[in-house]
Amino acid sequence: MLENLPCEILMLIADWLSATTLRVLSRVSSRLYAVLVPRIYRTISFCAASEWALNVLNVDPFFLRFGPSRAADYLQHVRHLQIKAPFHLVRFNRCAYYNIFRAAGLPESPATLGASDEATAHQQFLDDVKDQLQLIFTHLKPNRLSTFEWRLGTCVPVGVLDKEGYLSRYQQRLTRLSLVTDGTCPETLHRLEGVSRLSCLTAFEWEGLQHPSEVDLLRQCIRRNWRRLDHLSIGFVPSAFARALCWESLGLQQSELGVGNIGTGETRNGDTGIGNLTALPALSTLSLSKVTLPPDISSERDAIFYSLRALTLRDCPNQLRLVQLLSRSQKPLRLTHFEFSFDYLLHEPGEGRSLSAVVRFLCSFRGLQHLYLRLSNFPASKSHIQDAIRHHQSTLKSLVYHERQLAPIDADGLFEDDRDVSPAWVTNLSAIVDLGQVSALGLCASPSAARLCLRPTAKHSQLQILHLRFSGLDRIHRDIPREITTFLHETRKGYSRHPRSCWGSVNRNASNDNYNYGPIFDEYFDRSQFEYMDPQQAVLASSAAIAEAEDLVSFAEWAFGPHGLPALQVL
């Protein structure tokens, strides 16, 4: 029956199936195999499994698993190619110091930091990655790739995006290019000149820019794709070079792009005097990280903000000033997605003194569907941020609110770690957001506090994803997933290993040195990190870990239970 359906119907069915299910279904018959295999391998990712071995991609296992002939056939179907690695501990200086050399004749480990052969180690890393990429590129069909993503966080090897590189010569119809490079690498050379030769891009992302030469390439790429560019994401690396890389450096003005008023269909808003942007007529999504923004948006060249549907600002100088000016404009914004990340202590005090600028901006328009706020180290004040969130209550579908402060060490003004702040308005959450409409929610709140605020409307909740966050110095050396899984393991055994009293509160006045703290301590902590900790102090810390684990497990049992959150899928 299924085999007799038209290909178009089968492809519609495939849209609803996971990759694993598609692979199983493709083995049912030769016809289903012929129809579904191109869909299965339309998108393929080659990954470095470890952050400490970025040059070991899973290219060789791919060819070993399927055999050279079949692997080559599968690569013929690829339209979206991803090269990526995890980002857990290290963001920069990844090229030469976080890899294992695979090629024969190379040293087993890279040169030590500061050694005279650092450049050699760096080049060996790039050559090793290049050899693996060439094995992939050899089997791709020319001009069939739509997407290329480089997310290793390292320099790009020669032969990929340089002037004579594979992408710039044989995949000139790319519509989406995403780069995460290492802007701090001292061995960075000009390996990306081919970016300026791509002319069909609708989406361009580049994170890790630092050098003026890279910004020149970015400007040339924008200029070449200005008519069709829909999505633009730019992230600078803070440095002495990057301080001079401001908004004007990006070349988004009409004068830079060579776009005149004649024949462009430009109109002018009589109330504001701001021309409707035609230099980037298709742009709807803009993401900027650490880009110095214009202090004044009254000119026509900066009208780009008024045509956007999605805007992301992350730690950009003049960021508060920008949203303050946008909130005063009479020209309405059309944003449905807004992300705002800002650390007050990293910028000049004159840029903004409180959250009031953010509040006024959010209250200056309507229709927001997705709101993400990460606010760090703002002076304590009555910001009324909850009023700004409530302003979009009727349309809001996802909300993430993360507020944090530096934790003081002593009275001399020294600070240590960021601590998450649980806002007071969380207790009245149901009056601020429509929990019958919001599908994703992220807050700094304990599981017990979250349960109190979600319980009144739980029956009608549409929450599918819930993220509860807390950090701080007291959690740095803890393996919280291990604590929770250990708690679950022990509860399933009915406390057969430990008496019930071990899971309860600990007597803080206990002073018996002969008390056996070992079993509970071993379950929850790596002893090597606490070998100098007093046993009584260790068990008190363990008791706190048990309490938090029990709190989360109790919340999960309620949330996924019959009286909890009926639509919840991820906690």
C-alpha positions in Angstrom: 0.0 0.0 0.0 2.7 2.4 1.0 4.8 1.5 -2.0 2.0 2.5 -4.4 1.8 6.1 -3.1 3.1 8.9 -5.4 6.6 10.2 -4.6 5.2 13.6 -3.6 3.0 11.9 -0.9 5.9 9.8 0.3 8.1 12.9 0.7 5.3 14.6 2.7 5.3 11.6 5.0 9.1 11.8 5.3 8.8 15.3 6.6 7.2 13.9 9.8 9.7 11.1 10.4 13.0 11.1 12.2 16.3 10.2 10.5 16.4 6.8 12.2 12.8 6.0 11.1 13.6 7.1 7.5 16.5 4.7 7.4 14.4 1.8 8.6 11.6 2.7 6.1 14.1 2.9 3.2 15.0 -0.8 3.7 11.4 -2.0 3.1 11.6 -2.1 -0.7 13.8 -0.9 -3.6 11.3 1.8 -4.5 11.2 3.3 -1.0 15.0 3.1 -0.9 15.2 5.0 -4.2 12.7 7.7 -3.0 14.0 8.1 0.6 17.8 7.8 0.4 18.1 11.2 -1.3 16.1 12.7 1.6 18.1 10.9 4.3 21.4 12.2 3.0 20.3 15.6 1.9 21.9 17.0 5.1 25.0 15.4 6.5 27.3 16.4 9.4 30.9 15.5 10.0 31.9 16.1 13.6 34.9 16.1 15.9 33.6 14.0 18.8 36.0 15.6 21.3 36.9 19.2 21.8 40.5 18.0 22.5 40.8 16.3 19.1 39.3 18.8 16.6 41.2 17.3 13.7 39.7 13.9 14.1 36.4 14.1 12.1 34.2 11.1 11.6 35.0 11.0 7.9 37.0 7.8 7.9 34.3 5.9 9.9 31.7 7.1 7.4 33.6 5.5 4.5 34.4 2.4 6.5 30.8 1.9 7.5 29.3 2.1 4.1 32.3 1.2 1.9 33.9 3.6 -0.6 31.3 3.0 -3.4 28.1 3.4 -1.3 29.5 6.3 0.7 30.3 8.1 -2.6 26.8 7.4 -3.8 25.3 8.9 -0.6 27.4 12.0 -0.9 26.0 12.7 -4.3 22.7 13.5 -2.6 24.1 16.1 -0.1 22.7 19.6 -0.3 23.6 20.8 3.2 27.1 20.0 4.6 28.1 20.7 8.2 31.6 20.5 9.7 31.3 21.0 13.4 32.7 20.3 16.9 31.5 20.8 20.5 32.1 24.1 22.4 32.2 23.2 26.0 35.4 24.6 27.5 37.4 26.3 24.8 36.3 29.0 22.3 39.6 30.4 21.1 43.1 29.2 20.3 41.7 25.9 19.2 43.7 25.3 16.0 47.1 23.9 17.2 46.5 23.0 20.8 43.3 20.9 20.8 44.0 18.1 18.3 45.5 14.7 17.9 47.7 14.3 14.8 46.5 11.4 12.6 48.7 11.5 9.6 51.7 9.2 9.5 55.1 10.7 10.4 53.6 13.6 12.5 54.4 14.0 16.2 51.9 12.5 18.5 51.1 15.8 20.2 51.4 19.5 19.1 54.2 21.7 20.2 53.9 23.3 23.6 52.5 26.7 24.0 55.1 29.3 23.1 57.4 26.9 21.3 59.3 27.9 18.2 57.4 25.4 16.0 53.9 26.6 16.8 53.4 27.6 13.2 54.4 24.0 12.1 51.9 22.5 14.5 49.2 24.8 13.3 49.9 23.9 9.7 49.9 20.2 10.4 46.5 20.6 12.0 45.1 22.4 9.0 46.6 19.9 6.5 45.1 17.0 8.4 41.6 18.6 8.3 42.1 19.5 4.6 42.9 15.9 3.7 39.6 14.8 5.3 37.6 17.5 3.6 39.0 16.7 0.2 37.8 13.1 0.6 34.3 14.6 1.0 34.5 17.2 -1.7 35.6 14.7 -4.3 32.2 13.0 -4.3 29.9 16.0 -4.1 28.1 17.1 -7.2 29.3 20.6 -8.5 26.9 23.5 -7.8 24.5 21.3 -5.8 25.3 22.4 -2.3 22.9 24.9 -0.8 24.4 25.2 2.7 27.9 25.0 4.1 28.6 25.3 7.8 32.0 25.5 9.3 31.6 25.2 13.1 34.9 23.9 14.3 35.8 27.3 15.7 39.2 27.1 14.0 40.9 28.6 11.0 39.6 27.3 7.6 42.2 25.2 5.7 43.5 26.3 2.3 41.5 24.8 -0.5 38.0 25.5 1.0 37.1 29.2 0.8 40.2 30.9 -0.6 40.2 32.3 -4.2 40.9 28.9 -5.8 39.1 26.9 -3.0 36.5 24.2 -3.7 33.5 26.2 -2.6 34.4 29.4 -4.5 35.1 27.4 -7.7 32.7 24.5 -7.7 29.8 25.4 -5.3 29.0 29.0 -6.4 25.2 28.5 -5.9 25.5 28.3 -2.1 22.5 30.1 -0.5 23.6 29.8 3.1 27.1 30.1 4.5 27.8 29.8 8.2 31.3 30.3 9.7 32.6 30.0 13.2 36.3 30.8 13.0 39.1 31.5 15.5 39.7 35.2 15.4 42.4 35.1 18.0 44.7 32.6 16.2 48.1 34.2 15.7 48.7 32.1 12.6 45.6 33.4 10.8 46.3 33.9 7.1 44.1 35.0 4.2 42.2 31.8 3.5 38.7 33.2 3.0 39.0 35.4 -0.1 36.5 33.2 -1.9 33.7 34.5 0.4 33.6 37.6 -1.8 33.0 35.5 -4.9 29.8 33.9 -3.7 26.8 35.7 -5.3 23.7 33.7 -4.4 23.7 33.9 -0.6 20.4 34.5 1.2 21.9 33.8 4.7 25.4 34.6 5.9 26.7 34.0 9.4 30.3 34.8 10.5 31.4 34.6 14.2 35.0 35.2 15.2 35.9 38.2 13.1 38.8 40.3 14.4 41.1 41.6 11.6 40.2 44.5 9.3 41.0 42.2 6.3 38.2 39.9 7.4 35.8 42.8 7.7 36.7 43.9 4.1 35.8 40.4 2.9 32.5 40.6 4.9 31.7 44.0 3.3 32.4 42.7 -0.2 30.2 39.6 0.4 27.3 41.8 1.6 27.7 44.2 -1.4 27.7 41.2 -3.8 24.5 39.7 -2.3 22.6 42.8 -1.2 19.5 42.1 -3.3 18.7 38.6 -1.8 20.3 38.6 1.7 17.6 37.7 4.2 19.6 36.6 7.2 22.8 38.3 8.5 24.7 37.3 11.6 28.0 39.0 12.6 30.1 38.4 15.7 33.4 40.3 16.4 36.1 39.1 18.8 37.0 41.8 21.5 40.5 43.0 20.7 42.5 46.1 19.9 41.8 45.5 16.2 38.1 45.0 16.7 37.5 48.3 18.6 37.8 50.1 15.3 35.3 47.7 13.6 32.0 49.6 14.1 28.6 49.6 12.4 29.9 51.7 9.5 32.6 49.1 8.8 30.0 46.6 7.7 29.0 48.6 4.6 25.2 48.3 5.1 24.6 51.9 4.1 23.2 52.6 0.7 26.2 54.7 -0.3 28.5 51.7 0.4 26.4 49.3 -1.6 26.1 51.7 -4.5 22.3 51.8 -4.3 20.6 55.0 -5.4 17.1 56.3 -5.0 16.3 56.0 -8.7 14.5 52.8 -9.6 14.7 51.4 -6.1 11.2 52.1 -5.0 12.4 53.9 -1.9 9.7 55.8 0.0 10.1 58.2 2.9 8.1 58.3 6.1 6.9 61.8 6.5 6.7 61.6 10.3 10.2 60.4 11.0 12.1 61.5 7.9 13.7 58.0 7.8 13.8 56.4 4.4 12.5 52.8 4.0 15.5 50.7 3.5 16.1 49.5 0.0 19.8 48.8 0.2 19.0 45.4 1.7 15.4 44.9 0.6 15.1 41.3 1.7 16.8 41.4 5.1 14.5 40.3 7.9 16.9 38.8 10.5 19.9 40.6 11.9 22.2 39.3 14.7 25.1 41.4 16.0 27.7 40.5 18.6 30.2 42.9 20.0 29.7 45.3 17.1 29.9 49.0 17.9 26.5 50.3 17.1 25.7 53.8 15.8 25.0 56.3 18.6 22.4 58.0 16.4 19.8 56.2 14.2 18.1 59.3 12.8 19.8 59.1 9.5 18.5 57.1 6.5 21.4 54.8 6.5 20.4 53.1 9.7 16.8 52.6 8.8 17.6 48.9 8.5 16.3 48.3 12.0 12.8 49.2 11.0 12.4 46.5 8.4 13.5 43.6 10.6 11.4 40.8 11.9 14.1 39.3 14.1 16.9 41.3 16.0 19.6 39.9 18.2 22.1 42.2 20.1 24.8 40.6 22.2 27.2 42.9 24.2 27.4 45.6 21.6 28.8 49.1 22.6 25.9 51.6 22.4 23.4 48.8 22.6 21.3 50.5 25.3 21.6 53.8 23.5 20.3 52.1 20.3 17.2 50.6 21.9 16.5 53.9 23.7 16.5 55.7 20.4 14.4 53.1 18.7 11.8 53.3 21.4 11.4 57.1 20.8 10.8 56.7 17.1 7.4 57.2 15.6 8.1 54.5 13.0 6.7 51.2 14.3 8.9 48.2 14.6 7.7 44.8 13.2 9.8 42.5 15.4 8.5 39.0 16.2 11.9 37.8 17.7 14.1 39.9 20.0 17.2 38.7 21.9 19.1 41.1 24.1 22.3 40.1 26.0 24.2 42.8 27.9 26.7 43.0 30.7 26.5 46.4 32.4 30.0 46.3 33.8 31.6 45.7 30.4 30.5 49.1 29.0 30.8 52.7 29.8 28.3 54.0 32.4 27.2 56.7 30.0 25.7 54.0 27.7 22.8 53.4 30.1 22.1 53.5 33.7 19.3 51.0 34.2 17.0 48.6 32.5 14.5 51.3 31.8 15.8 51.7 28.2 15.0 48.0 27.6 11.6 48.3 29.2 10.6 51.4 27.1 11.8 49.7 24.0 9.8 46.5 24.5 6.7 48.7 25.3 7.1 50.7 22.1 5.7 48.1 19.8 3.5 44.9 19.8 3.5 41.5 18.2 6.6 39.9 19.8 6.5 36.1 19.7 10.0 35.2 21.0 11.8 37.1 23.7 15.3 36.3 25.1 16.8 38.5 27.8 20.2 38.0 29.5 21.0 40.9 31.7 24.2 41.0 33.8 25.3 43.2 36.7 22.8 46.1 36.3 22.4 48.3 39.3 19.5 47.2 41.5 16.4 49.2 40.6 12.7 48.8 40.0 13.0 48.1 36.3 9.4 46.9 35.8 10.7 44.4 33.3 7.7 42.2 34.0 5.5 45.0 32.6 7.4 44.9 29.4 6.9 41.1 29.1 3.2 41.5 29.9 2.9 44.0 27.1 3.4 41.1 24.6 1.3 38.6 26.6 -1.2 38.0 23.8 1.4 37.0 21.2 4.4 35.6 23.2 5.2 32.0 22.4 8.6 31.6 24.1 10.4 33.5 26.9 13.9 33.1 28.3 14.8 35.5 31.1 18.3 35.2 32.7 19.5 37.8 35.2 22.8 37.5 37.0 25.0 39.5 39.3 28.7 39.2 40.4 29.0 37.6 43.8 31.2 39.6 46.2 34.1 37.9 47.9 34.9 40.5 50.6 34.3 44.0 51.6 37.2 45.3 49.5 35.1 45.2 46.3 36.5 41.9 44.9 34.1 39.8 42.9 34.2 36.2 42.0 31.5 34.3 40.1 28.3 35.2 38.5 25.2 34.3 40.4 21.8 33.8 38.8 19.0 36.0 40.2 15.5 34.6 40.6 13.2 37.6 39.8 10.5 38.4 42.3 7.8 38.4 39.6 8.3 34.7 39.0 5.8 34.0 41.7 3.2 35.8 39.7 4.2 34.3 36.3 0.7 33.3 35.2 -0.3 37.0 35.3 2.6 38.0 33.1 2.7 35.4 30.4 -0.1 33.3 29.0 1.0 29.8 29.9 -1.7 28.4 27.8 0.1 29.8 24.8 3.8 29.8 25.7 5.6 26.6 24.4 9.1 27.3 25.6 10.2 28.9 28.9 13.6 29.5 30.6 13.9 31.0 34.0 16.3 31.2 37.0 14.1 29.4 39.6 14.3 26.4 41.8 12.1 23.4 40.9 9.9 24.0 43.9 9.5 27.7 43.0 8.7 26.7 39.4 6.1 24.2 40.6 4.3 26.9 42.7 4.0 29.3 39.8 3.1 26.7 37.1 0.6 24.6 39.1 -2.4 27.0 38.9 -2.5 26.9 35.1 -1.0 23.4 34.6 -4.2 21.9 33.2 -4.2 24.2 30.2 -0.4 24.6 29.8 1.2 24.3 26.4 4.8 24.2 27.7 6.9 21.8 25.6 10.4 22.9 26.8 11.2 24.1 30.3 14.7 25.2 31.3 15.4 26.0 35.0 18.8 27.5 35.7 21.0 28.2 38.7 24.8 28.7 38.8 27.3 30.1 41.3 30.6 29.3 43.0 29.0 26.5 45.1 28.1 24.5 42.0 31.4 24.9 40.0 32.9 21.6 41.2 29.7 19.6 41.2 28.5 17.0 38.7 24.8 17.7 39.0 23.7 15.1 36.4 25.6 12.5 38.4 24.0 13.6 41.6 20.5 13.3 40.1 21.2 9.9 38.5 22.7 8.6 41.7 19.6 9.8 43.6 17.3 8.0 41.1 19.4 4.9 41.3 19.3 4.8 45.1 15.5 5.5 45.3 14.9 2.6 42.8 16.8 0.3 45.2 14.5 1.3 48.0 17.4 2.7 50.0 18.8 -0.8 50.4 22.3 0.5 50.4 21.8 3.5 52.7 19.3 3.8 55.5 16.6 6.4 55.1 18.3 8.7 57.5 21.2 9.1 55.1 18.8 10.9 52.6 17.3 13.2 55.1 18.8 16.3 56.7 22.1 16.1 58.4 22.6 17.1 62.0 24.8 20.2 61.7 25.9 19.8 65.3 27.3 16.3 64.9 30.8 16.1 66.1 31.5 12.4 66.1 34.7 11.8 64.2 33.9 8.1 63.9 30.7 8.7 61.9 30.9 6.9 58.6 30.4 9.7 56.0 32.2 7.7 53.3 29.3 6.0 51.5 27.2 9.0 50.9 30.2 11.2 50.1 31.5 8.7 47.5 28.1 8.6 45.7 28.0 12.3 45.1 31.5 13.7 44.7 34.8 13.0 43.1 37.1 12.7 46.1 40.1 14.2 44.3 38.4 17.6 44.3 37.6 17.5 48.0 40.6 15.7 49.6 41.3 18.6 51.8 37.7 19.2 52.9 36.7 18.5 56.5 34.6 15.3 56.6 31.7 17.0 58.3 31.8 19.9 55.8 31.8 17.4 53.0 28.7 15.6 54.2 26.9 18.9 54.7 27.7 19.7 51.0 26.6 16.2 50.1 23.3 16.8 52.0 22.7 20.0 50.0 23.3 18.1 46.8 20.8 15.4 47.8 18.2 18.0 48.7 18.6 19.7 45.2 18.4 16.3 43.4 15.3 15.3 45.4 13.7 18.7 44.6 14.3 18.3 40.8 13.2 14.7 40.8 10.0 15.6 42.7 9.3 18.4 40.2 9.9 16.1 37.2 7.5 13.4 38.7 4.8 16.1 39.0 5.5 17.8 35.6 5.4 14.6 33.6 2.7 13.1 35.7 -1.1 13.1 35.2 -1.6 16.3 37.2 1.4 18.2 35.8 2.2 19.8 32.4 0.4 17.8 29.7 2.5 19.1 26.7 5.9 19.0 28.4 8.6 17.1 26.4 11.9 18.5 27.6 13.0 19.5 31.2 
